[in-house]
Structure formats: structure tokens, C-alpha cells
């Protein structure tokens, strides 16, 4: 495949990662919806639950379906479901309809994450897979970052934050059309052995099992830091919550910067070497976070953690896909299922924090980072 033709196919696939970032609209949307309907915290928290529940339920079935109808048709299905989800609040703005809309958004996003990653990996040279998947994550991060800005602009300049759904529906439909017209139909040779139990059986492969656990833990680090940092900063540095809340924003800002840098560097650097350096720095930064008290030092450590953890997911995902290329659909489904499992880290942190304090709870993430550092060393045999 010549470079020009490869780029022509890659562009609409990468644009799909921008649509993938629409799922993070749930954060700012929950605040607006809570205000619009005067909801309690319990009722409002049903909205994000409606989004992320489906990663556990739909990942493997999507892999099975993708083996039967192909990656292109699965991606188009995901984009259509996302478009419909964005149209529902425009047509009828009620709490029950919003729950249904965000459930559809979660289902569409699960299908999209399972299918879009292997589709992208299949149209670029093997040596560029990690870098290109990292570029996709960078594009997704931009979309996630823009969500609150777009909603705020709609509320400020047009007096209606719900116009965000109009824009997102239009972009989703544009992405659907672009993929349909430009991306060629792929084969369906995996259908004969793709299944629920055959997908789970991949965990018996030691390398795939270790990579799955790695993805589960890096998502746990992201979720855990996002949840615990504001409270940790109020306790550790005696900061007001309004200032401590900047810790999470800083982490994700540097995470976005890190995915951009990773997309550039991983084209020229071996993923294993890049991962070893980043995890080594991340462990040191986390230790610094646990022992320093000065706000400046804490924010510096958080920034370094965001940067160094940014490319872990796409690197591990690319290694997993390359273990058994003939079963990429099942591997993709399994790895995305790990995204939902990563949230298991947070309840454990909460239980430890209640018993031993917030610093002890946060310290659990150090073990996650140490595992990822060890895993980066164990990937040595991959390129032999």
C-alpha cells in the first residue's frame, strides 16, 4: 500500500477517535442535567453509570460480531448508534430519555473502541502501530478536553448547553459517511473461531494475560488519580477544594501532551524502551508525590505522572494485537473489557483510605505502577 493511499484510509479512521472522545461529555453533562432536573447526587450518578456499564457487557460480544461482519461494518454501526444517542436529547429532553441516550452512547463507544483500534492497526505498518494508536488516543484526548468548553460556549453564547448535542450528532454523522465512503471492506476470516469462551480463553496465554492485567491497572491508575487527587491535595497540602481540584485537570492536561509526544516519538523509538523509561520516571514521581508537602512539588509530580502514563494503554494494546494477529478481534474485545475492570481499583482504594487514611489508599497505585514497570521489562522478547 503506497503512503498516499494509506493516509487516505487512515484519516477517517483517526477521525473516529475524535468521536470516541464524545463519551467524556458525560462528565460536564451530568452537572447540567443535575441542575436542569434538580436531581440528587444518587440520581445524577446514574448517568455516568449508564455510560460505563457497557464496557463490561458488550466488549466480547462486539468482538464476536466483528468477526462475522468485519471491522468496517462494526465501526459504522458504532458511529450510527452514537449519532442516534446524540439526537435523542434534541428531540425530547427528559431525564428518562437522557438515561437512554447516555446508555446508547456507552454502547456505541464500547463497540467503537473494540473495532476502531484493530481497524487502525490493520492499515499501518507493524512498526508504526504503537505510535499510530497513541496518535488516536491524542485525538480522543482533544475531543475529551473540548467537551466542557463546547458545552460552556453553547450555554454562554447561545443560552442553551443542549446545542452541544446538535454539534456532536452532526460530527458523528460526518464520521459515519467518511468511513463508509473511504475505508475498504475488510475480510471476515475470523468468524469461524471468534466466540465468548474462545475470547476469554486467550487469558490462558501468559503474555496476553499479563498485557490484559496491565491495561486493567493503567486504567485503574487513571481512575484512581482522578478520584483521589483532590482529596489527597486538601489533606496533604491543606489546599481548598477549589484549588485541589486542579490536580485532576493538570493530570489530564499533561496526559494529552504526553499522547502527542508519544505519537511523534514512538515512530522512531522502540515501544518497549519508551515504556521502560516512562514507567521508571512515573514510579519516582509517584514516590515524590507521597512524601512531598509543598503544593508546587505536588503539582509537578502530578504533571509528570500524567505525561509518563499517557502512552501506556496504546503501547500495551499494540503488543497484545501483535501476539496473535489472526485473532485481533477477540484480543481487542478482551483488552477493552479491561477498561471497565480498571474501575475495580478505586473501591479498594476507598476501603483502604477509610481504614488507614488517604495517603495509604493512594499508595495502592504505586503497586500498579511497579507492575507496569516490571511488565515493560518482560516485553523484551517480543522483538526477538
MARLOVO-824889 format. One record per residue (C-alpha): residue in three letters; residue number from 1; x, y, z. Coordinates in pm, 1 decimal. Layout:
N
node resn:ALA&resi:NUM&u:X&v:Y&w:Z
...
This chain:
384
node resn:UNK&resi:1&u:0.0&v:0.0&w:0.0
node resn:UNK&resi:2&u:155.6&v:331.1&w:-103.5
node resn:UNK&resi:3&u:182.1&v:611.4&w:150.5
node resn:UNK&resi:4&u:-75.9&v:837.0&w:-16.2
node resn:UNK&resi:5&u:-337.1&v:561.5&w:-30.0
node resn:UNK&resi:6&u:-253.8&v:456.8&w:327.0
node resn:UNK&resi:7&u:-308.3&v:812.8&w:450.8
node resn:UNK&resi:8&u:-638.2&v:839.8&w:262.8
node resn:UNK&resi:9&u:-766.9&v:539.0&w:455.1
node resn:UNK&resi:10&u:-607.6&v:637.4&w:787.2
node resn:UNK&resi:11&u:-761.3&v:986.5&w:810.7
node resn:UNK&resi:12&u:-1128.7&v:882.7&w:852.4
node resn:UNK&resi:13&u:-1025.6&v:611.8&w:1099.8
node resn:UNK&resi:14&u:-830.8&v:863.5&w:1308.9
node resn:UNK&resi:15&u:-1128.8&v:1099.0&w:1293.9
node resn:UNK&resi:16&u:-1329.0&v:818.3&w:1452.8
node resn:UNK&resi:17&u:-1112.3&v:860.9&w:1763.6
node resn:UNK&resi:18&u:-1244.2&v:1215.7&w:1790.0
node resn:UNK&resi:19&u:-1597.8&v:1073.8&w:1802.7
node resn:UNK&resi:20&u:-1473.6&v:820.6&w:2059.1
node resn:UNK&resi:21&u:-1396.1&v:1112.5&w:2290.3
node resn:UNK&resi:22&u:-1763.8&v:1214.2&w:2295.3
node resn:UNK&resi:23&u:-1816.2&v:962.9&w:2577.2
node resn:UNK&resi:24&u:-1641.2&v:1201.0&w:2816.8
node resn:UNK&resi:25&u:-1918.5&v:1455.5&w:2761.8
node resn:UNK&resi:26&u:-2094.4&v:1265.6&w:3041.1
node resn:UNK&resi:27&u:-1882.2&v:1448.1&w:3299.7
node resn:UNK&resi:28&u:-1993.0&v:1804.4&w:3225.1
node resn:UNK&resi:29&u:-2337.7&v:1691.2&w:3104.3
node resn:UNK&resi:30&u:-2413.3&v:1532.9&w:3442.3
node resn:UNK&resi:31&u:-2365.8&v:1870.1&w:3610.9
node resn:UNK&resi:32&u:-2600.7&v:2048.9&w:3369.7
node resn:UNK&resi:33&u:-2862.1&v:1771.5&w:3387.7
node resn:UNK&resi:34&u:-2848.4&v:1767.6&w:3766.8
node resn:UNK&resi:35&u:-2921.5&v:2139.5&w:3768.2
node resn:UNK&resi:36&u:-3192.4&v:2119.8&w:3498.6
node resn:UNK&resi:37&u:-3390.1&v:1849.5&w:3680.1
node resn:UNK&resi:38&u:-3289.9&v:1932.8&w:4041.9
node resn:UNK&resi:39&u:-3152.8&v:1580.1&w:4088.2
node resn:UNK&resi:40&u:-2999.0&v:1429.7&w:4399.5
node resn:UNK&resi:41&u:-2639.9&v:1303.6&w:4378.2
node resn:UNK&resi:42&u:-2768.6&v:945.7&w:4372.9
node resn:UNK&resi:43&u:-2994.4&v:1010.4&w:4073.5
node resn:UNK&resi:44&u:-2729.3&v:1214.2&w:3891.2
node resn:UNK&resi:45&u:-2473.7&v:935.8&w:3932.9
node resn:UNK&resi:46&u:-2698.9&v:704.5&w:3730.6
node resn:UNK&resi:47&u:-2589.8&v:895.1&w:3419.0
node resn:UNK&resi:48&u:-2217.6&v:801.5&w:3417.7
node resn:UNK&resi:49&u:-2312.6&v:450.2&w:3529.2
node resn:UNK&resi:50&u:-2532.8&v:424.0&w:3217.9
node resn:UNK&resi:51&u:-2224.4&v:501.1&w:3007.1
node resn:UNK&resi:52&u:-1952.9&v:279.4&w:3155.4
node resn:UNK&resi:53&u:-2157.6&v:-28.0&w:3243.8
node resn:UNK&resi:54&u:-2149.4&v:-143.2&w:2882.6
node resn:UNK&resi:55&u:-1772.8&v:-186.9&w:2859.4
node resn:UNK&resi:56&u:-1809.3&v:-498.7&w:3075.2
node resn:UNK&resi:57&u:-2118.4&v:-632.1&w:2895.4
node resn:UNK&resi:58&u:-2059.2&v:-551.4&w:2528.5
node resn:UNK&resi:59&u:-1683.1&v:-582.3&w:2469.1
node resn:UNK&resi:60&u:-1664.5&v:-956.3&w:2399.9
node resn:UNK&resi:61&u:-1997.3&v:-976.3&w:2209.7
node resn:UNK&resi:62&u:-1868.1&v:-693.9&w:1989.3
node resn:UNK&resi:63&u:-1554.4&v:-893.6&w:1914.5
node resn:UNK&resi:64&u:-1768.9&v:-1190.1&w:1815.7
node resn:UNK&resi:65&u:-1988.3&v:-970.5&w:1594.8
node resn:UNK&resi:66&u:-1684.7&v:-806.2&w:1435.8
node resn:UNK&resi:67&u:-1558.3&v:-1147.5&w:1330.4
node resn:UNK&resi:68&u:-1886.7&v:-1208.9&w:1148.8
node resn:UNK&resi:69&u:-1949.0&v:-874.1&w:976.4
node resn:UNK&resi:70&u:-1599.8&v:-721.1&w:958.0
node resn:UNK&resi:71&u:-1436.1&v:-421.2&w:1122.5
node resn:UNK&resi:72&u:-1574.9&v:-159.0&w:882.4
node resn:UNK&resi:73&u:-1937.8&v:-256.8&w:935.3
node resn:UNK&resi:74&u:-1883.8&v:-272.5&w:1312.1
node resn:UNK&resi:75&u:-1728.8&v:75.7&w:1319.8
node resn:UNK&resi:76&u:-2016.0&v:213.7&w:1110.2
node resn:UNK&resi:77&u:-2264.7&v:51.4&w:1348.8
node resn:UNK&resi:78&u:-2090.1&v:218.1&w:1644.0
node resn:UNK&resi:79&u:-2096.0&v:558.7&w:1476.1
node resn:UNK&resi:80&u:-2465.0&v:524.4&w:1386.6
node resn:UNK&resi:81&u:-2551.1&v:429.1&w:1747.2
node resn:UNK&resi:82&u:-2352.6&v:731.7&w:1868.4
node resn:UNK&resi:83&u:-2537.3&v:958.5&w:1623.4
node resn:UNK&resi:84&u:-2876.1&v:831.0&w:1743.4
node resn:UNK&resi:85&u:-2768.9&v:880.2&w:2105.8
node resn:UNK&resi:86&u:-2685.0&v:1244.1&w:2035.6
node resn:UNK&resi:87&u:-3016.9&v:1304.0&w:1859.4
node resn:UNK&resi:88&u:-3240.5&v:1179.9&w:2143.8
node resn:UNK&resi:89&u:-3190.5&v:1478.4&w:2382.5
node resn:UNK&resi:90&u:-3253.9&v:1714.1&w:2089.8
node resn:UNK&resi:91&u:-3587.8&v:1550.1&w:2010.4
node resn:UNK&resi:92&u:-3708.1&v:1500.9&w:2368.9
node resn:UNK&resi:93&u:-3530.2&v:1640.1&w:2673.3
node resn:UNK&resi:94&u:-3643.1&v:1436.1&w:2973.8
node resn:UNK&resi:95&u:-3446.1&v:1255.9&w:3243.5
node resn:UNK&resi:96&u:-3551.2&v:908.9&w:3128.1
node resn:UNK&resi:97&u:-3465.2&v:991.5&w:2766.9
node resn:UNK&resi:98&u:-3128.5&v:1122.3&w:2879.6
node resn:UNK&resi:99&u:-3056.8&v:796.9&w:3063.6
node resn:UNK&resi:100&u:-3146.1&v:608.7&w:2744.9
node resn:UNK&resi:101&u:-2932.1&v:843.2&w:2533.6
node resn:UNK&resi:102&u:-2625.5&v:800.9&w:2753.6
node resn:UNK&resi:103&u:-2677.9&v:424.4&w:2765.1
node resn:UNK&resi:104&u:-2670.4&v:426.3&w:2383.7
node resn:UNK&resi:105&u:-2362.5&v:649.0&w:2394.9
node resn:UNK&resi:106&u:-2189.7&v:394.5&w:2620.8
node resn:UNK&resi:107&u:-2288.2&v:104.2&w:2394.7
node resn:UNK&resi:108&u:-2172.6&v:290.3&w:2084.0
node resn:UNK&resi:109&u:-1845.1&v:384.7&w:2248.6
node resn:UNK&resi:110&u:-1777.9&v:27.5&w:2359.9
node resn:UNK&resi:111&u:-1837.1&v:-100.5&w:2005.9
node resn:UNK&resi:112&u:-1621.3&v:179.5&w:1865.3
node resn:UNK&resi:113&u:-1328.1&v:115.5&w:2098.8
node resn:UNK&resi:114&u:-1332.5&v:-258.5&w:2028.4
node resn:UNK&resi:115&u:-1345.4&v:-215.6&w:1649.5
node resn:UNK&resi:116&u:-1160.5&v:108.3&w:1573.1
node resn:UNK&resi:117&u:-828.5&v:13.9&w:1737.0
node resn:UNK&resi:118&u:-773.0&v:-307.6&w:1534.9
node resn:UNK&resi:119&u:-901.3&v:-134.0&w:1220.4
node resn:UNK&resi:120&u:-632.9&v:132.1&w:1260.1
node resn:UNK&resi:121&u:-367.6&v:-127.5&w:1344.9
node resn:UNK&resi:122&u:-457.6&v:-315.2&w:1025.8
node resn:UNK&resi:123&u:-389.7&v:-26.5&w:785.9
node resn:UNK&resi:124&u:-46.8&v:86.2&w:910.1
node resn:UNK&resi:125&u:291.3&v:-93.7&w:900.3
node resn:UNK&resi:126&u:367.9&v:-310.9&w:1202.5
node resn:UNK&resi:127&u:644.7&v:-78.8&w:1321.0
node resn:UNK&resi:128&u:405.8&v:215.8&w:1336.5
node resn:UNK&resi:129&u:119.3&v:51.3&w:1524.6
node resn:UNK&resi:130&u:208.4&v:178.2&w:1874.6
node resn:UNK&resi:131&u:275.1&v:531.6&w:1752.6
node resn:UNK&resi:132&u:-41.2&v:545.6&w:1542.2
node resn:UNK&resi:133&u:-262.3&v:410.1&w:1822.6
node resn:UNK&resi:134&u:-105.9&v:672.6&w:2050.2
node resn:UNK&resi:135&u:-194.6&v:938.2&w:1792.4
node resn:UNK&resi:136&u:-551.5&v:807.9&w:1805.0
node resn:UNK&resi:137&u:-553.2&v:846.2&w:2183.6
node resn:UNK&resi:138&u:-422.1&v:1201.7&w:2144.4
node resn:UNK&resi:139&u:-710.5&v:1285.9&w:1910.6
node resn:UNK&resi:140&u:-953.6&v:1130.5&w:2160.0
node resn:UNK&resi:141&u:-796.0&v:1340.6&w:2436.6
node resn:UNK&resi:142&u:-850.3&v:1658.7&w:2235.4
node resn:UNK&resi:143&u:-1217.0&v:1566.9&w:2195.5
node resn:UNK&resi:144&u:-1249.1&v:1495.5&w:2568.7
node resn:UNK&resi:145&u:-1079.0&v:1824.2&w:2652.9
node resn:UNK&resi:146&u:-1308.1&v:2021.7&w:2421.3
node resn:UNK&resi:147&u:-1632.7&v:1876.9&w:2563.1
node resn:UNK&resi:148&u:-1669.5&v:2110.1&w:2865.5
node resn:UNK&resi:149&u:-1553.4&v:2406.0&w:2653.3
node resn:UNK&resi:150&u:-1812.5&v:2339.0&w:2381.9
node resn:UNK&resi:151&u:-2091.8&v:2291.2&w:2637.8
node resn:UNK&resi:152&u:-1987.9&v:2609.9&w:2819.4
node resn:UNK&resi:153&u:-1973.3&v:2806.8&w:2495.6
node resn:UNK&resi:154&u:-2318.1&v:2680.6&w:2393.1
node resn:UNK&resi:155&u:-2459.0&v:2782.9&w:2730.7
node resn:UNK&resi:156&u:-2286.0&v:3123.1&w:2730.3
node resn:UNK&resi:157&u:-2323.7&v:3240.1&w:2370.2
node resn:UNK&resi:158&u:-2644.4&v:3065.1&w:2265.2
node resn:UNK&resi:159&u:-2808.3&v:3027.2&w:2604.8
node resn:UNK&resi:160&u:-2860.5&v:2651.4&w:2566.7
node resn:UNK&resi:161&u:-2596.7&v:2392.6&w:2653.3
node resn:UNK&resi:162&u:-2808.0&v:2123.1&w:2480.2
node resn:UNK&resi:163&u:-2694.0&v:2261.6&w:2142.6
node resn:UNK&resi:164&u:-2379.5&v:2059.2&w:2214.8
node resn:UNK&resi:165&u:-2579.8&v:1750.2&w:2117.6
node resn:UNK&resi:166&u:-2662.5&v:1906.5&w:1778.2
node resn:UNK&resi:167&u:-2293.5&v:1958.7&w:1702.0
node resn:UNK&resi:168&u:-2195.9&v:1611.7&w:1825.7
node resn:UNK&resi:169&u:-2472.0&v:1445.3&w:1621.5
node resn:UNK&resi:170&u:-2353.6&v:1627.5&w:1307.8
node resn:UNK&resi:171&u:-1990.4&v:1529.0&w:1365.1
node resn:UNK&resi:172&u:-2088.6&v:1165.3&w:1430.7
node resn:UNK&resi:173&u:-2287.4&v:1150.7&w:1105.4
node resn:UNK&resi:174&u:-1996.6&v:1308.6&w:916.3
node resn:UNK&resi:175&u:-1762.0&v:1044.9&w:1057.6
node resn:UNK&resi:176&u:-2004.8&v:768.0&w:957.1
node resn:UNK&resi:177&u:-2018.9&v:893.8&w:598.2
node resn:UNK&resi:178&u:-1639.5&v:936.8&w:575.3
node resn:UNK&resi:179&u:-1568.7&v:582.1&w:694.6
node resn:UNK&resi:180&u:-1839.9&v:439.2&w:466.7
node resn:UNK&resi:181&u:-1704.3&v:611.4&w:154.9
node resn:UNK&resi:182&u:-1326.8&v:583.2&w:205.9
node resn:UNK&resi:183&u:-1241.3&v:274.9&w:414.9
node resn:UNK&resi:184&u:-1247.4&v:-53.1&w:217.6
node resn:UNK&resi:185&u:-1442.5&v:-351.2&w:346.5
node resn:UNK&resi:186&u:-1223.3&v:-596.1&w:537.4
node resn:UNK&resi:187&u:-1235.8&v:-972.4&w:540.5
node resn:UNK&resi:188&u:-1430.5&v:-1194.8&w:778.2
node resn:UNK&resi:189&u:-1190.9&v:-1486.9&w:817.7
node resn:UNK&resi:190&u:-1205.9&v:-1474.7&w:1199.4
node resn:UNK&resi:191&u:-1574.0&v:-1566.5&w:1222.5
node resn:UNK&resi:192&u:-1509.1&v:-1940.1&w:1238.4
node resn:UNK&resi:193&u:-1338.6&v:-1928.9&w:1579.6
node resn:UNK&resi:194&u:-1442.5&v:-1599.8&w:1741.2
node resn:UNK&resi:195&u:-1667.1&v:-1663.5&w:2040.7
node resn:UNK&resi:196&u:-1727.9&v:-1562.3&w:2401.1
node resn:UNK&resi:197&u:-1539.7&v:-1850.6&w:2561.0
node resn:UNK&resi:198&u:-1266.7&v:-1856.7&w:2298.5
node resn:UNK&resi:199&u:-1207.5&v:-1486.9&w:2372.8
node resn:UNK&resi:200&u:-1179.7&v:-1549.6&w:2746.1
node resn:UNK&resi:201&u:-953.0&v:-1846.2&w:2674.1
node resn:UNK&resi:202&u:-694.0&v:-1600.7&w:2543.0
node resn:UNK&resi:203&u:-619.3&v:-1515.3&w:2905.5
node resn:UNK&resi:204&u:-454.1&v:-1856.8&w:2929.6
node resn:UNK&resi:205&u:-180.7&v:-1717.8&w:2704.8
node resn:UNK&resi:206&u:70.2&v:-1581.2&w:2955.3
node resn:UNK&resi:207&u:169.4&v:-1275.2&w:2751.0
node resn:UNK&resi:208&u:-187.6&v:-1176.4&w:2670.6
node resn:UNK&resi:209&u:-290.9&v:-1230.0&w:3032.9
node resn:UNK&resi:210&u:-9.8&v:-1003.5&w:3154.8
node resn:UNK&resi:211&u:-99.4&v:-735.8&w:2899.9
node resn:UNK&resi:212&u:-468.4&v:-755.0&w:2996.9
node resn:UNK&resi:213&u:-374.8&v:-702.8&w:3361.7
node resn:UNK&resi:214&u:-151.3&v:-413.9&w:3254.3
node resn:UNK&resi:215&u:-441.5&v:-240.1&w:3078.8
node resn:UNK&resi:216&u:-667.5&v:-302.4&w:3378.0
node resn:UNK&resi:217&u:-409.9&v:-142.8&w:3608.3
node resn:UNK&resi:218&u:-325.0&v:160.5&w:3392.1
node resn:UNK&resi:219&u:-696.6&v:241.4&w:3370.0
node resn:UNK&resi:220&u:-706.3&v:192.5&w:3747.0
node resn:UNK&resi:221&u:-424.4&v:446.3&w:3783.0
node resn:UNK&resi:222&u:-613.3&v:698.9&w:3568.5
node resn:UNK&resi:223&u:-943.7&v:649.4&w:3750.3
node resn:UNK&resi:224&u:-776.4&v:631.7&w:4090.3
node resn:UNK&resi:225&u:-576.1&v:952.3&w:4047.1
node resn:UNK&resi:226&u:-872.7&v:1139.1&w:3902.0
node resn:UNK&resi:227&u:-1083.5&v:1034.9&w:4201.3
node resn:UNK&resi:228&u:-832.1&v:1067.3&w:4484.8
node resn:UNK&resi:229&u:-611.5&v:1364.7&w:4392.8
node resn:UNK&resi:230&u:-846.0&v:1647.0&w:4501.7
node resn:UNK&resi:231&u:-898.4&v:1491.8&w:4846.6
node resn:UNK&resi:232&u:-529.8&v:1399.3&w:4877.0
node resn:UNK&resi:233&u:-421.2&v:1757.2&w:4799.6
node resn:UNK&resi:234&u:-660.9&v:1903.0&w:5054.9
node resn:UNK&resi:235&u:-518.7&v:1672.8&w:5322.8
node resn:UNK&resi:236&u:-153.4&v:1673.8&w:5219.1
node resn:UNK&resi:237&u:-105.7&v:2042.6&w:5137.6
node resn:UNK&resi:238&u:-406.1&v:2192.6&w:5320.6
node resn:UNK&resi:239&u:-542.1&v:2335.5&w:4994.6
node resn:UNK&resi:240&u:-904.5&v:2441.1&w:4945.5
node resn:UNK&resi:241&u:-1104.6&v:2203.7&w:4728.6
node resn:UNK&resi:242&u:-1136.7&v:2465.0&w:4453.1
node resn:UNK&resi:243&u:-756.8&v:2465.9&w:4417.6
node resn:UNK&resi:244&u:-706.3&v:2095.2&w:4487.8
node resn:UNK&resi:245&u:-946.8&v:2011.7&w:4205.9
node resn:UNK&resi:246&u:-691.4&v:2149.0&w:3963.0
node resn:UNK&resi:247&u:-481.1&v:1840.2&w:4034.1
node resn:UNK&resi:248&u:-707.4&v:1619.8&w:3821.1
node resn:UNK&resi:249&u:-720.9&v:1877.6&w:3541.0
node resn:UNK&resi:250&u:-342.2&v:1907.6&w:3545.7
node resn:UNK&resi:251&u:-302.7&v:1530.0&w:3526.1
node resn:UNK&resi:252&u:-521.5&v:1501.7&w:3217.4
node resn:UNK&resi:253&u:-371.8&v:1812.8&w:3054.2
node resn:UNK&resi:254&u:-24.4&v:1658.0&w:3072.4
node resn:UNK&resi:255&u:-170.4&v:1323.5&w:2969.6
node resn:UNK&resi:256&u:-292.6&v:1489.8&w:2649.1
node resn:UNK&resi:257&u:51.2&v:1643.8&w:2595.7
node resn:UNK&resi:258&u:209.0&v:1304.5&w:2656.6
node resn:UNK&resi:259&u:-3.3&v:1128.9&w:2394.0
node resn:UNK&resi:260&u:101.5&v:1391.8&w:2139.1
node resn:UNK&resi:261&u:470.0&v:1347.5&w:2224.5
node resn:UNK&resi:262&u:429.8&v:969.9&w:2225.7
node resn:UNK&resi:263&u:271.0&v:971.6&w:1881.3
node resn:UNK&resi:264&u:581.0&v:1150.7&w:1747.6
node resn:UNK&resi:265&u:846.9&v:960.9&w:1943.1
node resn:UNK&resi:266&u:707.8&v:608.7&w:1903.9
node resn:UNK&resi:267&u:756.0&v:631.0&w:1527.2
node resn:UNK&resi:268&u:1131.5&v:647.9&w:1590.1
node resn:UNK&resi:269&u:1164.8&v:473.5&w:1927.1
node resn:UNK&resi:270&u:1103.9&v:112.0&w:2024.0
node resn:UNK&resi:271&u:782.8&v:96.4&w:2230.5
node resn:UNK&resi:272&u:947.2&v:-124.1&w:2493.6
node resn:UNK&resi:273&u:1230.6&v:124.6&w:2554.3
node resn:UNK&resi:274&u:986.3&v:414.5&w:2565.5
node resn:UNK&resi:275&u:769.2&v:229.9&w:2816.2
node resn:UNK&resi:276&u:1063.0&v:136.2&w:3041.6
node resn:UNK&resi:277&u:1182.1&v:498.6&w:3065.4
node resn:UNK&resi:278&u:833.4&v:635.4&w:3126.0
node resn:UNK&resi:279&u:743.2&v:380.3&w:3393.2
node resn:UNK&resi:280&u:1072.1&v:433.0&w:3571.2
node resn:UNK&resi:281&u:1009.3&v:807.9&w:3585.1
node resn:UNK&resi:282&u:644.8&v:750.8&w:3685.2
node resn:UNK&resi:283&u:745.0&v:538.1&w:3986.5
node resn:UNK&resi:284&u:989.6&v:805.8&w:4103.9
node resn:UNK&resi:285&u:731.3&v:1081.2&w:4051.4
node resn:UNK&resi:286&u:472.8&v:885.1&w:4249.9
node resn:UNK&resi:287&u:713.4&v:832.3&w:4539.5
node resn:UNK&resi:288&u:780.3&v:1206.6&w:4534.6
node resn:UNK&resi:289&u:402.4&v:1267.3&w:4538.6
node resn:UNK&resi:290&u:367.3&v:1054.7&w:4852.3
node resn:UNK&resi:291&u:639.9&v:1230.3&w:5051.0
node resn:UNK&resi:292&u:641.9&v:1596.0&w:4942.5
node resn:UNK&resi:293&u:407.4&v:1850.5&w:5103.1
node resn:UNK&resi:294&u:475.4&v:2172.2&w:4910.0
node resn:UNK&resi:295&u:193.2&v:2244.1&w:4658.7
node resn:UNK&resi:296&u:442.7&v:2324.6&w:4382.2
node resn:UNK&resi:297&u:615.6&v:1989.6&w:4425.8
node resn:UNK&resi:298&u:284.8&v:1803.1&w:4435.2
node resn:UNK&resi:299&u:160.9&v:1966.0&w:4115.6
node resn:UNK&resi:300&u:495.1&v:1895.2&w:3945.5
node resn:UNK&resi:301&u:470.4&v:1526.1&w:4038.9
node resn:UNK&resi:302&u:112.3&v:1510.0&w:3910.6
node resn:UNK&resi:303&u:219.1&v:1667.0&w:3580.0
node resn:UNK&resi:304&u:499.9&v:1412.7&w:3536.3
node resn:UNK&resi:305&u:262.8&v:1126.8&w:3616.5
node resn:UNK&resi:306&u:12.6&v:1246.7&w:3355.9
node resn:UNK&resi:307&u:284.5&v:1271.0&w:3091.7
node resn:UNK&resi:308&u:451.8&v:936.8&w:3163.2
node resn:UNK&resi:309&u:129.1&v:736.2&w:3193.9
node resn:UNK&resi:310&u:-21.2&v:874.2&w:2872.7
node resn:UNK&resi:311&u:110.2&v:619.6&w:2622.1
node resn:UNK&resi:312&u:87.3&v:303.8&w:2832.6
node resn:UNK&resi:313&u:-258.2&v:198.6&w:2707.1
node resn:UNK&resi:314&u:-182.4&v:218.6&w:2330.7
node resn:UNK&resi:315&u:158.2&v:52.6&w:2372.3
node resn:UNK&resi:316&u:14.2&v:-243.6&w:2564.5
node resn:UNK&resi:317&u:-278.8&v:-261.7&w:2322.7
node resn:UNK&resi:318&u:-43.6&v:-274.2&w:2023.1
node resn:UNK&resi:319&u:164.9&v:-550.2&w:2183.8
node resn:UNK&resi:320&u:-149.3&v:-751.3&w:2254.1
node resn:UNK&resi:321&u:-274.1&v:-720.0&w:1894.7
node resn:UNK&resi:322&u:61.1&v:-837.5&w:1762.8
node resn:UNK&resi:323&u:71.3&v:-1150.4&w:1980.6
node resn:UNK&resi:324&u:-194.3&v:-1323.1&w:1769.8
node resn:UNK&resi:325&u:-271.5&v:-1109.7&w:1461.3
node resn:UNK&resi:326&u:-516.2&v:-1370.5&w:1331.0
node resn:UNK&resi:327&u:-732.7&v:-1318.6&w:1642.5
node resn:UNK&resi:328&u:-718.1&v:-939.7&w:1662.6
node resn:UNK&resi:329&u:-1096.9&v:-906.8&w:1701.8
node resn:UNK&resi:330&u:-1103.4&v:-1120.4&w:2016.3
node resn:UNK&resi:331&u:-789.4&v:-961.2&w:2159.4
node resn:UNK&resi:332&u:-930.7&v:-612.9&w:2105.0
node resn:UNK&resi:333&u:-1255.0&v:-710.6&w:2280.3
node resn:UNK&resi:334&u:-1063.0&v:-859.0&w:2572.0
node resn:UNK&resi:335&u:-840.4&v:-554.3&w:2614.8
node resn:UNK&resi:336&u:-1136.1&v:-312.2&w:2605.2
node resn:UNK&resi:337&u:-1311.8&v:-525.1&w:2867.4
node resn:UNK&resi:338&u:-1010.8&v:-442.6&w:3083.6
node resn:UNK&resi:339&u:-1112.3&v:-74.6&w:3063.4
node resn:UNK&resi:340&u:-1419.5&v:-145.4&w:3275.8
node resn:UNK&resi:341&u:-1226.5&v:-372.1&w:3509.8
node resn:UNK&resi:342&u:-982.4&v:-93.2&w:3586.2
node resn:UNK&resi:343&u:-1251.1&v:80.1&w:3789.5
node resn:UNK&resi:344&u:-1216.2&v:-203.6&w:4042.5
node resn:UNK&resi:345&u:-903.7&v:-34.5&w:4173.5
node resn:UNK&resi:346&u:-1097.3&v:266.8&w:4303.8
node resn:UNK&resi:347&u:-1326.2&v:84.9&w:4553.0
node resn:UNK&resi:348&u:-1023.3&v:-90.8&w:4700.7
node resn:UNK&resi:349&u:-851.9&v:246.3&w:4738.8
node resn:UNK&resi:350&u:-1162.6&v:378.9&w:4912.5
node resn:UNK&resi:351&u:-1171.6&v:92.9&w:5163.0
node resn:UNK&resi:352&u:-803.9&v:135.6&w:5245.5
node resn:UNK&resi:353&u:-846.2&v:514.1&w:5278.5
node resn:UNK&resi:354&u:-1136.3&v:472.3&w:5522.0
node resn:UNK&resi:355&u:-927.8&v:245.9&w:5742.9
node resn:UNK&resi:356&u:-573.8&v:382.7&w:5709.3
node resn:UNK&resi:357&u:-603.4&v:730.2&w:5556.9
node resn:UNK&resi:358&u:-599.9&v:886.4&w:5210.8
node resn:UNK&resi:359&u:-222.3&v:851.3&w:5167.3
node resn:UNK&resi:360&u:-241.2&v:475.7&w:5228.9
node resn:UNK&resi:361&u:-526.6&v:445.9&w:4978.7
node resn:UNK&resi:362&u:-337.8&v:639.9&w:4713.7
node resn:UNK&resi:363&u:-27.8&v:427.5&w:4778.3
node resn:UNK&resi:364&u:-202.7&v:128.1&w:4621.9
node resn:UNK&resi:365&u:-147.2&v:292.1&w:4283.4
node resn:UNK&resi:366&u:227.2&v:260.6&w:4341.7
node resn:UNK&resi:367&u:189.8&v:-118.3&w:4316.3
node resn:UNK&resi:368&u:6.5&v:-70.7&w:3985.0
node resn:UNK&resi:369&u:295.9&v:138.5&w:3852.1
node resn:UNK&resi:370&u:554.1&v:-111.1&w:3977.9
node resn:UNK&resi:371&u:371.0&v:-389.2&w:3794.7
node resn:UNK&resi:372&u:369.5&v:-181.6&w:3474.6
node resn:UNK&resi:373&u:741.3&v:-112.0&w:3515.3
node resn:UNK&resi:374&u:807.8&v:-484.0&w:3556.6
node resn:UNK&resi:375&u:583.5&v:-562.7&w:3258.9
node resn:UNK&resi:376&u:780.3&v:-322.9&w:3039.2
node resn:UNK&resi:377&u:1091.3&v:-528.0&w:3114.7
node resn:UNK&resi:378&u:911.4&v:-854.0&w:3036.2
node resn:UNK&resi:379&u:823.2&v:-732.8&w:2686.5
node resn:UNK&resi:380&u:1189.3&v:-773.1&w:2590.2
node resn:UNK&resi:381&u:1139.6&v:-1098.8&w:2398.4
node resn:UNK&resi:382&u:869.5&v:-953.5&w:2174.6
node resn:UNK&resi:383&u:1102.4&v:-810.0&w:1912.7
node resn:UNK&resi:384&u:1340.9&v:-1102.0&w:1904.0
